[in-house]
Amino acid sequence: MSQRYQRFGAIALSLALLGVGVFVGVVVERKWLASGAEKTAALRPSALSPPPGPIADRVFRRFQQKLELDEEQAKKVKSALEKVDERAQSIHMEVGPRMEAIMQEADDEIRSILSEVQ
């Protein structure tokens, strides 16, 4: 039974890391890869806003479909995924403002290098 809990813990940790990775990827893509400062500013979500949506529901549906969870297992898995989602949101709220500041520094430095036309 402990191997089952270890596997579940590994899955939960992976989901938390996935959430953080998605957030960082979105910030980096919107900040550095979007063309034009106006487009970037218009498309970039605020670092203080939550990530693009909870992944717990999608992951739960996938688990339920692939693992054929019974009702009790489904409740417990959904609860665990929601806890992971809450922790990921918490991390996002802590890291978001610092990431935004770092991205703004890079943006300012790059703008100082480019001409007005660029």
Z-matrix of the N, CA and C atoms (Angstrom, degrees):
N
C 1 1.440
C 2 1.522 1 111.83
N 3 1.344 2 118.01 1 -32.93
C 4 1.454 3 119.69 2 -178.63
C 5 1.525 4 111.53 3 -66.95
N 6 1.325 5 116.16 4 -29.50
C 7 1.467 6 118.99 5 177.57
C 8 1.532 7 109.83 6 -65.24
N 9 1.322 8 116.06 7 -35.19
C 10 1.460 9 120.91 8 178.50
C 11 1.529 10 110.35 9 -65.10
N 12 1.341 11 116.48 10 -42.51
C 13 1.464 12 120.66 11 178.27
C 14 1.529 13 111.21 12 -67.47
N 15 1.312 14 117.06 13 -36.18
C 16 1.460 15 120.14 14 177.18
C 17 1.525 16 110.04 15 -63.70
N 18 1.323 17 115.71 16 -42.92
C 19 1.458 18 120.02 17 179.40
C 20 1.534 19 110.09 18 -63.28
N 21 1.339 20 116.20 19 -43.72
C 22 1.460 21 119.85 20 179.10
C 23 1.525 22 110.82 21 -63.87
N 24 1.339 23 117.47 22 -40.64
C 25 1.462 24 120.91 23 177.04
C 26 1.513 25 111.66 24 -61.97
N 27 1.320 26 116.11 25 -40.22
C 28 1.464 27 120.15 26 178.28
C 29 1.523 28 110.68 27 -64.92
N 30 1.320 29 116.69 28 -39.16
C 31 1.470 30 120.70 29 178.56
C 32 1.524 31 109.81 30 -65.89
N 33 1.335 32 116.61 31 -44.24
C 34 1.469 33 120.16 32 -179.60
C 35 1.530 34 110.84 33 -62.58
N 36 1.320 35 116.95 34 -43.57
C 37 1.464 36 120.27 35 177.85
C 38 1.525 37 110.77 36 -63.15
N 39 1.316 38 115.94 37 -41.19
C 40 1.468 39 119.94 38 178.36
C 41 1.521 40 111.41 39 -60.67
N 42 1.324 41 116.23 40 -40.49
C 43 1.466 42 119.82 41 179.12
C 44 1.524 43 111.71 42 -65.75
N 45 1.326 44 116.34 43 -40.57
C 46 1.467 45 119.42 44 177.80
C 47 1.522 46 110.32 45 -62.80
N 48 1.324 47 116.54 46 -44.49
C 49 1.463 48 120.30 47 178.81
C 50 1.523 49 111.15 48 -65.06
N 51 1.327 50 116.36 49 -37.31
C 52 1.462 51 120.43 50 177.26
C 53 1.525 52 110.38 51 -60.76
N 54 1.346 53 116.11 52 -44.60
C 55 1.466 54 119.97 53 179.09
C 56 1.515 55 112.24 54 -59.86
N 57 1.315 56 116.51 55 -44.85
C 58 1.467 57 120.97 56 178.60
C 59 1.522 58 109.64 57 -65.17
N 60 1.331 59 116.75 58 -41.89
C 61 1.473 60 120.64 59 179.37
C 62 1.516 61 112.22 60 -62.35
N 63 1.321 62 116.50 61 -41.86
C 64 1.467 63 120.40 62 178.12
C 65 1.524 64 109.88 63 -61.81
N 66 1.328 65 116.06 64 -44.93
C 67 1.464 66 119.83 65 179.50
C 68 1.519 67 110.87 66 -58.90
N 69 1.322 68 116.84 67 -50.39
C 70 1.466 69 120.73 68 -178.57
C 71 1.525 70 109.95 69 -62.45
N 72 1.320 71 117.27 70 -41.98
C 73 1.465 72 120.72 71 178.77
C 74 1.512 73 112.65 72 -60.74
N 75 1.314 74 116.75 73 -42.95
C 76 1.470 75 120.71 74 179.34
C 77 1.518 76 109.97 75 -64.25
N 78 1.318 77 116.71 76 -45.02
C 79 1.468 78 120.13 77 -179.44
C 80 1.519 79 110.29 78 -61.88
N 81 1.327 80 117.16 79 -47.40
C 82 1.462 81 120.21 80 -178.91
C 83 1.524 82 110.92 81 -63.90
N 84 1.316 83 117.48 82 -44.74
C 85 1.462 84 120.54 83 -179.09
C 86 1.524 85 111.05 84 -62.24
N 87 1.302 86 116.47 85 -46.36
C 88 1.461 87 119.73 86 -177.42
C 89 1.517 88 111.71 87 -70.47
N 90 1.315 89 116.56 88 -30.30
C 91 1.453 90 120.35 89 -175.78
C 92 1.526 91 112.00 90 -81.90
N 93 1.340 92 116.62 91 -45.68
C 94 1.459 93 119.51 92 -171.60
C 95 1.518 94 114.93 93 -105.01
N 96 1.302 95 117.97 94 -26.98
C 97 1.455 96 118.31 95 -172.83
C 98 1.518 97 114.08 96 -99.39
N 99 1.305 98 119.39 97 -17.51
C 100 1.456 99 120.85 98 178.27
C 101 1.522 100 108.52 99 -71.10
N 102 1.310 101 116.45 100 141.44
C 103 1.467 102 118.80 101 -178.46
C 104 1.520 103 110.20 102 -89.46
N 105 1.311 104 115.84 103 134.77
C 106 1.459 105 122.24 104 177.83
C 107 1.509 106 112.40 105 86.22
N 108 1.298 107 115.31 106 132.32
C 109 1.461 108 120.46 107 -178.22
C 110 1.523 109 111.80 108 -64.18
N 111 1.352 110 117.78 109 -38.16
C 112 1.457 111 120.40 110 -179.55
C 113 1.510 112 111.11 111 -66.49
N 114 1.341 113 116.29 112 -43.14
C 115 1.457 114 119.48 113 178.05
C 116 1.516 115 110.65 114 -62.30
N 117 1.316 116 115.69 115 -42.61
C 118 1.457 117 120.26 116 -179.71
C 119 1.516 118 110.27 117 -61.23
N 120 1.322 119 116.33 118 -46.32
C 121 1.463 120 119.96 119 -178.73
C 122 1.523 121 110.91 120 -64.66
N 123 1.325 122 117.11 121 -38.17
C 124 1.457 123 120.53 122 -178.88
C 125 1.521 124 112.32 123 -71.22
N 126 1.315 125 117.31 124 -33.98
C 127 1.455 126 120.93 125 -176.26
C 128 1.516 127 114.14 126 -89.09
N 129 1.318 128 117.50 127 -25.38
C 130 1.463 129 121.32 128 -172.69
C 131 1.512 130 110.67 129 -70.76
N 132 1.340 131 117.18 130 125.26
C 133 1.457 132 118.47 131 174.75
C 134 1.518 133 109.59 132 -74.76
N 135 1.291 134 115.94 133 153.53
C 136 1.456 135 119.33 134 176.35
C 137 1.514 136 109.16 135 -67.23
N 138 1.329 137 116.58 136 141.95
C 139 1.454 138 120.20 137 178.58
C 140 1.518 139 110.67 138 -66.82
N 141 1.333 140 116.84 139 -17.55
C 142 1.452 141 119.71 140 -179.86
C 143 1.520 142 112.36 141 -85.80
N 144 1.327 143 117.34 142 -14.09
C 145 1.456 144 119.28 143 177.99
C 146 1.526 145 109.33 144 -81.06
N 147 1.321 146 117.55 145 155.63
C 148 1.455 147 119.15 146 -179.37
C 149 1.519 148 111.40 147 -68.02
N 150 1.331 149 117.89 148 161.30
C 151 1.449 150 120.86 149 177.90
C 152 1.521 151 110.82 150 -57.83
N 153 1.343 152 117.94 151 169.18
C 154 1.452 153 122.62 152 -172.52
C 155 1.525 154 117.25 153 -54.76
N 156 1.265 155 121.46 154 -1.52
C 157 1.455 156 122.89 155 177.58
C 158 1.509 157 110.17 156 144.17
N 159 1.320 158 116.06 157 152.38
C 160 1.457 159 118.36 158 -177.27
C 161 1.521 160 111.15 159 -66.45
N 162 1.294 161 114.14 160 138.07
C 163 1.469 162 119.06 161 178.02
C 164 1.520 163 110.79 162 -90.93
N 165 1.334 164 116.65 163 -10.97
C 166 1.468 165 120.39 164 -175.63
C 167 1.524 166 111.90 165 -57.78
N 168 1.321 167 118.01 166 -42.70
C 169 1.467 168 120.28 167 -177.94
C 170 1.518 169 112.11 168 -65.13
N 171 1.331 170 116.25 169 -43.97
C 172 1.480 171 119.25 170 179.50
C 173 1.514 172 110.93 171 -64.60
N 174 1.321 173 115.98 172 -43.97
C 175 1.460 174 120.06 173 -178.93
C 176 1.522 175 109.73 174 -66.12
N 177 1.322 176 116.70 175 -41.25
C 178 1.460 177 120.21 176 179.11
C 179 1.522 178 110.94 177 -60.10
N 180 1.321 179 116.85 178 -46.54
C 181 1.474 180 119.61 179 179.12
C 182 1.523 181 111.25 180 -59.41
N 183 1.334 182 115.91 181 -41.08
C 184 1.463 183 119.91 182 178.96
C 185 1.531 184 111.03 183 -65.18
N 186 1.338 185 116.97 184 -44.31
C 187 1.465 186 120.79 185 177.85
C 188 1.522 187 110.30 186 -61.01
N 189 1.324 188 115.78 187 -46.27
C 190 1.459 189 120.32 188 -177.28
C 191 1.532 190 110.41 189 -61.28
N 192 1.308 191 116.09 190 -40.76
C 193 1.460 192 120.59 191 -178.95
C 194 1.528 193 111.50 192 -70.16
N 195 1.322 194 116.83 193 -48.37
C 196 1.463 195 120.49 194 -174.38
C 197 1.526 196 113.19 195 -77.62
N 198 1.346 197 117.02 196 -33.67
C 199 1.458 198 120.34 197 -174.60
C 200 1.526 199 113.48 198 -98.33
N 201 1.334 200 117.02 199 -5.65
C 202 1.457 201 122.09 200 -179.40
C 203 1.527 202 110.94 201 48.73
N 204 1.320 203 115.88 202 58.17
C 205 1.459 204 122.85 203 -177.45
C 206 1.527 205 110.99 204 -67.92
N 207 1.351 206 116.02 205 140.05
C 208 1.455 207 118.01 206 172.08
C 209 1.527 208 107.92 207 -79.21
N 210 1.321 209 117.21 208 177.10
C 211 1.466 210 120.84 209 -173.19
C 212 1.532 211 112.41 210 -60.94
N 213 1.332 212 117.08 211 -43.55
C 214 1.467 213 120.50 212 -179.65
C 215 1.528 214 110.99 213 -65.75
N 216 1.323 215 116.30 214 -44.76
C 217 1.471 216 120.11 215 178.42
C 218 1.524 217 110.04 216 -61.47
N 219 1.325 218 116.37 217 -42.00
C 220 1.461 219 120.36 218 -178.81
C 221 1.524 220 111.13 219 -60.20
N 222 1.341 221 117.50 220 -43.13
C 223 1.462 222 120.77 221 179.02
C 224 1.524 223 111.03 222 -62.04
N 225 1.332 224 116.24 223 -45.11
C 226 1.461 225 120.56 224 -177.86
C 227 1.524 226 111.62 225 -67.59
N 228 1.327 227 116.81 226 -42.14
C 229 1.468 228 120.62 227 179.69
C 230 1.528 229 109.79 228 -65.23
N 231 1.333 230 116.83 229 -44.01
C 232 1.470 231 119.84 230 179.54
C 233 1.527 232 110.68 231 -61.28
N 234 1.321 233 116.17 232 -42.63
C 235 1.466 234 120.61 233 178.40
C 236 1.528 235 111.06 234 -61.07
N 237 1.324 236 116.46 235 -45.52
C 238 1.470 237 120.36 236 -179.89
C 239 1.520 238 110.88 237 -63.28
N 240 1.318 239 117.41 238 -41.62
C 241 1.464 240 120.64 239 179.82
C 242 1.526 241 110.97 240 -66.49
N 243 1.317 242 117.15 241 -37.19
C 244 1.466 243 119.98 242 178.02
C 245 1.527 244 110.90 243 -65.54
N 246 1.339 245 117.01 244 -36.99
C 247 1.468 246 120.35 245 176.58
C 248 1.522 247 110.44 246 -63.70
N 249 1.331 248 116.06 247 -42.88
C 250 1.466 249 120.10 248 178.08
C 251 1.524 250 109.50 249 -62.22
N 252 1.320 251 116.24 250 -42.03
C 253 1.454 252 120.86 251 179.61
C 254 1.528 253 110.39 252 -62.00
N 255 1.338 254 116.88 253 -41.82
C 256 1.466 255 120.38 254 177.99
C 257 1.523 256 110.73 255 -62.19
N 258 1.331 257 117.36 256 -41.91
C 259 1.460 258 120.24 257 179.72
C 260 1.522 259 110.32 258 -67.06
N 261 1.327 260 117.08 259 -39.10
C 262 1.468 261 120.03 260 178.59
C 263 1.527 262 109.97 261 -63.71
N 264 1.339 263 117.19 262 -41.17
C 265 1.467 264 120.88 263 177.22
C 266 1.528 265 109.90 264 -61.42
N 267 1.329 266 116.19 265 -41.40
C 268 1.461 267 120.95 266 179.60
C 269 1.530 268 110.59 267 -62.24
N 270 1.323 269 116.39 268 -45.14
C 271 1.471 270 120.77 269 177.83
C 272 1.518 271 109.49 270 -61.12
N 273 1.314 272 116.07 271 -43.30
C 274 1.463 273 120.38 272 179.47
C 275 1.525 274 110.96 273 -58.98
N 276 1.326 275 117.22 274 -42.48
C 277 1.454 276 120.45 275 -179.06
C 278 1.534 277 111.50 276 -68.15
N 279 1.330 278 117.40 277 -30.14
C 280 1.462 279 120.90 278 177.81
C 281 1.526 280 110.86 279 -76.45
N 282 1.311 281 116.50 280 -44.79
C 283 1.459 282 121.86 281 -172.18
C 284 1.528 283 111.70 282 -84.51
N 285 1.317 284 117.07 283 -30.07
C 286 1.458 285 121.69 284 -174.63
C 287 1.518 286 115.00 285 -51.13
N 288 1.330 287 118.71 286 -53.13
C 289 1.464 288 119.49 287 -178.95
C 290 1.533 289 112.69 288 -62.33
N 291 1.317 290 117.15 289 -37.91
C 292 1.474 291 119.33 290 178.78
C 293 1.524 292 110.06 291 -68.20
N 294 1.343 293 117.06 292 -40.30
C 295 1.466 294 119.86 293 178.01
C 296 1.529 295 110.01 294 -62.98
N 297 1.316 296 116.60 295 -41.99
C 298 1.463 297 120.53 296 179.62
C 299 1.529 298 110.57 297 -60.78
N 300 1.331 299 117.07 298 -41.89
C 301 1.467 300 120.97 299 179.32
C 302 1.530 301 110.82 300 -64.37
N 303 1.317 302 116.64 301 -42.97
C 304 1.472 303 120.78 302 178.45
C 305 1.520 304 110.09 303 -63.04
N 306 1.321 305 116.12 304 -44.90
C 307 1.463 306 120.13 305 -179.32
C 308 1.530 307 110.67 306 -64.42
N 309 1.331 308 117.19 307 -36.80
C 310 1.461 309 120.73 308 178.78
C 311 1.524 310 110.95 309 -66.49
N 312 1.335 311 117.36 310 -39.68
C 313 1.471 312 120.99 311 176.41
C 314 1.523 313 110.72 312 -59.84
N 315 1.323 314 116.24 313 -46.51
C 316 1.463 315 120.34 314 179.56
C 317 1.524 316 110.03 315 -63.49
N 318 1.322 317 116.73 316 -42.83
C 319 1.461 318 121.43 317 179.26
C 320 1.524 319 110.75 318 -60.15
N 321 1.327 320 116.93 319 -45.87
C 322 1.465 321 121.09 320 179.39
C 323 1.521 322 111.51 321 -62.19
N 324 1.336 323 117.03 322 -43.26
C 325 1.461 324 120.83 323 -179.82
C 326 1.532 325 111.08 324 -64.19
N 327 1.322 326 116.29 325 -43.62
C 328 1.473 327 120.00 326 -179.99
C 329 1.524 328 110.39 327 -65.68
N 330 1.328 329 117.07 328 -41.48
C 331 1.473 330 119.96 329 178.71
C 332 1.530 331 111.33 330 -61.43
N 333 1.324 332 117.13 331 -34.72
C 334 1.470 333 119.99 332 179.18
C 335 1.524 334 111.83 333 -68.45
N 336 1.301 335 117.44 334 -22.99
C 337 1.465 336 122.45 335 179.30
C 338 1.519 337 111.90 336 -82.95
N 339 1.317 338 116.96 337 -34.76
C 340 1.465 339 122.06 338 -174.22
C 341 1.517 340 111.78 339 -83.73
N 342 1.327 341 114.62 340 157.15
C 343 1.457 342 119.70 341 175.45
C 344 1.528 343 109.01 342 -78.62
N 345 1.339 344 116.91 343 170.45
C 346 1.459 345 120.35 344 -179.82
C 347 1.527 346 112.12 345 -63.47
N 348 1.325 347 116.63 346 -33.88
C 349 1.455 348 121.74 347 -179.85
C 350 1.529 349 110.58 348 -68.62
N 351 1.298 350 115.91 349 -37.78
C 352 1.466 351 119.56 350 -179.37
C 353 1.506 352 109.99 351 -72.64
